[in-house]
Amino acid sequence: HVKKISDDDVQSTFVIWIKKEVRLHKHAEHSENIYVLKGKGEMVIGDEKFVIRKGDYFNIPKNTPHALKVLSSTPMQVLSIQSPKFSGKDRIFIEE
């Protein structure tokens, strides 16, 4: 589930609930800043793999493959700020 909180010409901000996973993908034209509001998961950014949980913040540079697997029993909730404005079309899935 995704809820847009705000957007303008330079950014889009969303609250995103993830039940199980986000498949490996990248954004050719967008960087993404993530703040974890609830839950725990295993994050992949480029060649790095690490556990994220409530209170964690990280940046995903544009053109960087990333994925998420939820480890908590309840959905994860994250704040996602994408720059520039995100129309939903700049999501390129990568076959593993």
Buried (B, 14 or more C-beta within 10 A) or exposed (E): EEEEEEBEEEBBBBBBBBEEEBEBEBBEEBBBBBBBBEBBBBBBBEEEEEEBEBEBEBEBEBEBBBBBBBEEEEBBBBBBBBBBEBEEEBEEEEEE
